[in-house]
Structure formats: structure tokens, C-alpha cells
């Protein structure tokens, strides 16, 4: 995974094939208030968030407010806990 400076606020959004647009919209609202530097979509293998028919719209909606940008990382479910030690992770499921 790309390394993000500790001085930047980086948020990861866990995305699986079960992640719907309503949940993504809720997380986008949270991140708008968080003023992130970076947003990383953590696409849990075998799901590929960039293969979704609405990926361009999703990326556009999330690209509107991070200072640095939006990235996508393919990860396994086991990697998410480890990544949460490095970045703030918004996990699967409503919170």
C-alpha cells in the first residue's frame, strides 16, 4: 500500500460487493466533516470497486473534498485490521 505521511489525515473506506450507494453516501458525509487529506478505497478482494458501473460517479463524489486525492487499494479482509493502525478506516456496515 502507498505510504501516507503521519502528518496527513488519511481515511480508508472498506468496499465489498455488498457495499451499496446509500452506505457510501453516509461515509462521504462523514468524510466531508473530517476534512481529509487523502481518501483510500480499500477494495476487498475479489471485489474491484473500479469495475463498478457507477465507479466514475463514486470517484467524482469523493474527489470533491480531499486535499491530496483519492486512491484505490486492493486488500484482503485480513489486511484491514493492520491498515487501521496506519490510517483511519471506515469499515463495512453502517456505524
Secondary structure, DSSP 8 states (H G I E B T S, - for coil): -----TTS-EEEEEE-TT--HHHHHHHHHHHHHHT-SEEEEEEETT--GGGSTTHHHHHHHHHTT-SSEEEEEEE-HHHHHHHTTTSEEE-SS--
